[in-house]
Amino acid sequence: MRKGLLLRAAVALLILAFLVRVGPTVGAAAGDSFYVQNRLPAAPDYVGTINLYHIVTHRTYQGSVTAFLQERAEAFNKRHFGVRIAVEGMGEQDFLERLSYGRRADMYSFFSGALYEELLQAATFAPDAPLRPGLVVTSYAAPWFFSGYVQVSEGETSPVAALANGAAGAVLDLRAWGDIQRAGEAGGEAEFAGSFTDQVCYLGVDRNTPPEKAEWCLKFYDFLVSEPVQRMLPALGAFSVRSDTPCPYGDGLLVKLDRSYEAVTVPDPFRYHVHRAKLLEEAEAALKGDEAAKNNFFQRLAIVIGP
């Protein structure tokens, strides 16, 4: 009898010691939900700010591409906690000055010929729909919208576009024509100038951008070429790069031009960077009657457009 009592007392003491040891842990976990703890999403990775420079060498029919990008970036940021796309617009000279000081961005929005290939890193751009015929994704950049030119009876012509399109009259870029219309100045009727345009805007990733940020740069490109965003481009008087997203509204001329661009003829953005100044020089001379300059122009044009 006495031995049984001693055994039960010993067991009770062991249990008491165990409870004293683990009690705080059990108490702390008592209010936790096993279900919640095992189903909480993982905390998103914090990427921080991704800087995007938009380099202004061309302007669209109306509005500001920089402002458009800033609005799209804000919408993208709201969807992705831990990532912030910061957009800054600048002219070409300001951009080159920043580069000389080593002030690079993580990615760039730029028109054909504004950047050299070595500034960028190879990336896999993958639009979710076919691009308009003539537009191509390169190893270093991909297009996200384009603008173009109109032929009018008179005006200050754009030499490269005029010669490349074989236009009979003056050729103006769409921004110049829009400004004439908004000023109420006489300008006659504007017509489709031809399929050639060097006003294709690309997105590229800086070669020094780390992989975790480069991945988000590509996701932002996907966002820009998504159908909902591409359908906003008529607000700029610009054209979608997607073959399945025609211009749904806007100025009658813009709708007409959009339909005329069944296919586009565009220079390679990086070969155009190398030859742009010489093409302009030869085009200006050719339009004044210099046949040798004309021959040189078309030989050089074939180089920048060729595969």
C-alpha positions in Angstrom: 0.0 0.0 0.0 2.7 2.4 1.0 4.8 1.4 -2.0 1.8 2.2 -4.3 1.3 5.6 -2.8 5.0 6.4 -3.3 4.9 5.4 -6.9 1.8 7.5 -7.6 3.5 10.5 -5.9 6.6 10.1 -8.0 4.5 10.0 -11.3 2.7 13.1 -10.2 5.9 14.9 -9.5 7.2 14.0 -13.0 4.1 15.3 -14.6 4.3 18.5 -12.6 7.9 19.0 -13.6 7.0 18.5 -17.3 4.2 21.0 -17.2 6.4 23.6 -15.5 8.9 23.1 -18.3 6.6 23.3 -21.3 3.8 25.4 -19.9 5.0 28.8 -21.3 5.3 27.4 -24.8 1.9 25.8 -24.7 0.4 28.9 -23.4 1.9 31.1 -26.1 0.7 28.9 -28.8 -2.8 28.4 -27.3 -4.3 31.3 -29.2 -2.7 30.5 -32.5 -4.7 28.9 -35.3 -3.1 25.9 -36.9 -5.1 26.5 -40.0 -4.2 30.1 -40.3 -0.5 29.6 -39.6 -0.2 26.9 -42.3 -2.0 28.8 -44.9 -0.7 32.4 -44.7 0.9 33.4 -48.0 4.6 33.9 -47.9 5.7 37.5 -47.4 6.4 39.1 -50.8 9.9 39.8 -51.7 10.9 43.4 -51.3 12.4 44.6 -54.6 12.3 48.3 -54.0 12.4 51.1 -56.6 13.0 50.3 -60.3 14.0 53.4 -62.2 12.7 53.9 -65.8 14.0 56.7 -68.1 11.8 57.6 -71.0 14.0 59.3 -73.6 12.1 61.8 -75.7 13.3 61.9 -79.2 9.8 61.9 -80.7 6.4 63.0 -79.5 3.1 61.4 -80.2 0.1 63.2 -81.9 -1.0 64.5 -78.5 -0.4 64.3 -74.8 2.8 63.1 -73.0 4.3 59.7 -73.2 6.1 60.3 -69.9 2.8 61.1 -68.1 1.2 58.0 -69.7 4.0 55.8 -68.4 3.8 57.4 -65.0 0.1 56.6 -64.8 0.7 53.0 -66.0 3.5 52.6 -63.4 1.3 53.7 -60.6 -1.3 51.2 -61.6 1.3 48.5 -61.8 2.7 49.4 -58.4 -0.7 49.1 -56.8 -0.9 45.5 -58.0 2.5 44.5 -56.8 3.4 45.2 -53.2 7.2 45.6 -52.7 7.8 46.9 -56.2 7.8 50.5 -57.3 8.4 51.6 -60.9 9.6 55.2 -60.9 9.4 56.9 -64.3 11.3 60.0 -65.4 11.2 61.6 -68.8 14.1 63.6 -70.4 15.4 64.8 -73.7 18.2 63.0 -75.5 20.9 65.4 -74.5 19.9 65.3 -70.8 20.0 61.5 -71.0 23.5 61.4 -72.5 24.7 63.8 -69.9 23.3 61.5 -67.2 25.1 58.6 -68.7 28.4 60.5 -68.8 28.0 60.9 -65.0 27.2 57.3 -64.5 23.5 57.9 -63.6 21.9 55.0 -65.3 18.4 53.6 -64.9 17.2 50.0 -64.5 15.3 50.2 -67.7 14.6 52.5 -70.6 11.8 53.5 -72.9 13.2 54.8 -76.1 12.6 55.4 -79.8 14.5 53.7 -82.6 18.1 54.9 -82.8 18.3 56.6 -79.4 20.2 53.9 -77.5 23.2 51.6 -78.4 22.9 47.9 -77.9 25.8 47.6 -75.5 23.9 49.7 -72.9 21.4 46.9 -72.4 21.3 43.3 -71.3 19.9 40.4 -73.2 16.4 39.6 -72.0 13.5 37.4 -73.0 10.6 39.6 -73.9 7.4 37.6 -74.5 4.3 39.6 -75.6 1.1 37.7 -75.0 -0.2 38.3 -78.5 1.2 38.5 -82.1 2.9 41.8 -82.9 1.8 43.9 -85.9 3.6 42.6 -89.0 7.0 44.3 -89.4 7.5 44.8 -85.7 10.0 42.5 -84.0 11.3 41.7 -80.6 15.1 41.9 -80.5 17.5 40.2 -78.0 17.9 43.6 -76.1 14.6 45.5 -76.5 10.9 45.0 -77.5 8.4 47.5 -78.9 5.4 48.8 -76.9 3.9 51.4 -79.2 4.6 53.3 -82.4 3.7 56.5 -84.2 4.2 57.7 -87.8 4.0 60.3 -90.5 1.5 61.9 -92.8 1.9 63.4 -96.2 0.6 66.9 -96.8 0.7 69.4 -99.6 3.2 71.7 -97.9 5.2 72.0 -94.8 8.6 71.3 -93.2 9.3 67.8 -94.2 11.0 65.0 -92.3 13.7 64.0 -94.8 14.3 60.4 -93.8 10.7 59.5 -93.7 9.9 61.4 -96.9 12.6 59.7 -98.9 12.0 56.2 -97.4 8.3 56.4 -98.1 8.8 57.9 -101.6 6.4 60.6 -100.8 5.5 63.2 -103.4 4.7 66.0 -101.0 5.9 67.2 -97.6 6.0 64.6 -94.8 5.3 65.6 -91.2 5.4 63.5 -88.1 2.1 63.2 -86.4 2.9 65.6 -83.5 3.8 68.3 -86.0 0.5 67.7 -87.8 -1.4 67.7 -84.6 0.1 71.0 -83.5 -0.9 72.6 -86.8 -4.5 71.4 -86.4 -4.7 72.5 -82.8 -3.4 75.9 -83.8 -6.1 76.2 -86.4 -3.6 76.8 -89.2 -4.3 75.9 -92.7 -2.6 72.6 -93.7 -4.8 70.9 -96.2 -5.6 67.3 -96.0 -3.3 64.7 -94.5 -2.8 61.3 -96.0 -1.0 58.1 -95.1 2.7 58.8 -95.9 3.8 55.1 -96.2 4.6 52.1 -94.1 8.1 53.3 -93.0 8.4 54.7 -89.5 11.3 55.2 -87.2 9.0 56.3 -84.4 8.8 52.9 -82.7 9.1 53.0 -78.9 11.0 50.2 -77.2 11.6 49.0 -73.7 15.1 47.7 -72.7 16.8 46.6 -69.5 20.1 48.2 -68.4 23.0 45.7 -68.5 23.8 46.4 -64.9 20.3 45.8 -63.6 20.4 42.8 -61.1 18.4 39.7 -62.0 15.7 40.3 -59.3 14.9 43.7 -60.8 15.3 42.6 -64.4 12.6 40.1 -63.8 10.2 42.8 -62.8 11.2 45.0 -65.8 10.0 42.2 -68.0 6.8 42.0 -66.1 6.3 45.7 -66.6 6.8 45.2 -70.3 4.1 42.5 -70.3 1.8 44.9 -68.5 2.5 47.7 -71.1 1.6 45.4 -74.1 -1.4 43.8 -72.4 -4.6 44.5 -74.3 -6.2 46.9 -71.7 -3.1 49.2 -71.7 -2.7 49.0 -75.5 -6.3 50.1 -75.9 -5.4 53.3 -74.0 -2.8 54.4 -76.6 -5.3 56.3 -78.8 -5.4 58.9 -76.0 -1.8 59.7 -77.2 -2.7 59.4 -80.9 -0.3 56.4 -80.9 -0.7 52.9 -82.4 -0.8 49.5 -80.7 2.0 47.1 -81.4 -0.5 44.2 -81.1 -2.1 42.9 -84.3 -5.3 42.1 -82.4 -5.9 45.6 -81.0 -7.0 48.1 -83.6 -7.5 51.7 -82.8 -11.1 51.8 -81.4 -11.7 55.5 -81.2 -10.2 59.0 -81.6 -9.5 61.4 -84.5 -10.8 60.1 -87.8 -7.4 60.5 -89.3 -5.8 58.3 -86.6 -8.3 55.5 -87.2 -7.6 55.7 -90.9 -3.8 55.6 -90.4 -4.1 52.7 -88.0 -5.9 50.7 -90.6 -3.3 51.7 -93.2 -0.6 50.2 -91.0 -1.5 46.7 -91.9 2.3 46.1 -91.8 5.0 48.5 -90.8 8.5 49.0 -92.2 10.9 49.8 -89.4 14.7 50.1 -88.9 16.5 47.9 -86.4 16.7 50.2 -83.4 20.4 49.6 -82.8 21.6 49.7 -86.4 19.6 52.8 -86.7 21.6 54.3 -83.8 24.8 53.7 -85.8 23.5 55.1 -89.1 20.9 57.7 -88.1 23.0 60.9 -88.5 24.3 59.7 -91.9 20.9 58.8 -93.2 19.6 62.2 -92.3 22.5 63.9 -94.1 22.1 61.8 -97.2 18.3 62.3 -97.2 18.6 66.0 -97.0 21.1 66.0 -99.9 18.9 63.6 -102.0 15.8 65.7 -101.6 17.8 68.6 -103.1 18.6 66.5 -106.2 21.9 64.8 -105.3 21.6 61.4 -107.0 24.8 60.0 -105.4 23.4 60.8 -102.0 20.1 59.2 -102.9 21.8 56.0 -103.9 23.9 56.0 -100.7 20.7 56.6 -98.7 18.9 53.6 -100.0 21.9 51.4 -99.6 22.2 52.4 -96.0 18.5 52.1 -95.4 18.7 48.5 -96.6 21.3 47.9 -94.0 19.2 49.3 -91.1 16.0 47.6 -92.2 17.5 44.3 -93.4 17.3 41.1 -91.2 
